[in-house]
Amino acid sequence: MMSAVVVTVLVVAAWCDWRQRKVPNWVTFPVLFVGLCFQWYVDSMAAALTGVGGAFLLTVGPVALKGMGMGDQKLLMAVGAWSSWNEVYSLFLHSIWLCLLFILLNPRSWLRLRTNMRVLLAGWTAHKQLWLPGLDRTAFSFPYAVFLLAAFMFQHFSSYVGTS
């Protein structure tokens, strides 16, 4: 049941993120809340809290550097509410690897990445440029939820292949 909920939420979030480059709160907050309630009911609240907290800690840096939006952060936290730290950590790593692979295979993103790294290296003098870039000027203006869905599907299906 938990996998069905998570994959459904990730599909909806990926679709929204692909179309609007935004994961709406109406997707993340109810799933986070219901996930925590479900985990409390099945007596797995500790696992859910470590999943939510771990997702938050893993995404603080990317969100602060504008490499990830807060909707993406809340989405990973919602997934954490339905799973645990182990699954969130693995999903995060796989999704980041998929994002990096996409960047490497998409030369149009190289110039934006180079520009953002220059601004980052400029330090506090470029504070407004660093923290408030427009969507078209951010280094990673691609839908992270799509990569999170791909990572989830990879993990889910590879676990079946390993047990066969």
N, C-alpha and C positions, 0 to 999 in steps of 0.2 A: 504494500500500500504506500509506504513512504517513497519508494522510487517512482511510483505513478504520479504522486503529488509533485515531487521535485521536477520530473521531466515535463509535466504539464506547465508548471510555473516557468520553467526555463524556456519552453517553446513560446509562451505568451510574451515573456520578457524579451526574448531574442527578436521576435517579430516587431515589437514596439521599438526596440533599440535600433533595428535595421531601418525602420521607416522614419523614425523621429530623432534618432541618436539620443534617446532618453528612456530610462526605465521608470515608469510612473509609480508613485507611492501607492496607488490603488492595487498594484500588483504585489509590492513587497510587504507592506505593513500587515495586511490580513494574513498572509502566508506565515510571516514571522510570529504573529500572535497565536494563530491556530497551531503552528508547529510546537511552540512552547507549551501550549495547553495539552496537546497530544502527548508530548514527552513527559509532562507531569503526570498525566493519566496512566501511562505505561511504566512509570517509575524510572525514567531515563533522563530526568531533568539535569543531572550533572553533565551528561554527554552533550545535551542541547546547549547548555550555558557555555561549555568550553567551545562548542562549535560556533556560537554567536560571537563570543569574545575573541576567539582566535581569528575569525573572519574580519572582525573590526581591526584587530592589531595588524593583520597581514596587509590590509588595504589602506591604513592611515598614510603611509608614505606615498603610494601612488596617487591617492586623492589629493594630498597636500601639494604634490608636484604637477597636478593637473594631467596626470597620465591616465586617470580613471575618474569617472564621475561618482557623485555620492549615491546615485541610483544603482550603479554597479556594486558599490560597497554594501548597500542595503540588501541587494539581491543575494550576494554571497552570505550575508548574515542570515537571511531567510532560509537559505539552503542549510546553513549551520544549525538552525533551529530544528530541522528535520533529520539531522545526521549527527556528526560529532567532529571533534578537532581533526582526527585522522583523515576523514573524508574531505573536509574543507581544505586542509593543507594540501592534499594530493590534487584536488580540483584546481586550486589556485595555481599550483606549480604547472600543471598540464595546460591550463588556459593561458598562462603567461608565455609558455613555450610556443603555443600556437600563435599568440599575438606577435611574438618576435619573428617567427617563421613568416607570418603574413607581411611584416615590415620588410624583411629581407627580400621577399618575392614581389614587393610592390614599390618600385623605384619612385613613384610620385610622393610617397611619404618621407623619402630620405631628406629632401630639402626642408620640409617642415620640422623634422626631427633635428636636423643640424641647426636650424634657427632657434628652436626652443632650448637646445643644449647651450648655445651661445648666451642666450638670455639668462639661463640658469647659472652659468659660470660668471656672468657679470655681477651677480650678487645683489645686494640690497639696492643698488642704484637703479636697477630695473624692476623694482618691486611691483609696480602696477602692471607691467608687461607680463611678468611671470605669473601673477595671481589672477589676472583678469583678461586672458587672451580670448578673442572671439573664437567661435567654433571652427571657422575656416583656418585659423592660425594655430590651433593646438596641435601638438605633435602627434597625438594619438586620437584623431577624430574618427575612430571606427568603432563599430558596435561590439563592446566587450561581451555582452550577454550572448552573442552568437558563439564566441570562442568558449565561453563557460558551458554552453549547451553542448558544443562539440567535445569538450573535455569530459563532461558527464557521460555522454554516449560512449566515448572511448573507454572510460573506466568501467562502465556498466557492462558493455559487451565483452571487454577483455577479461572480466571476472568470470563470465560464462564460458569463454573459450578455455580458460585455465582450469576449470573444473570438469570439463568434458573428457 
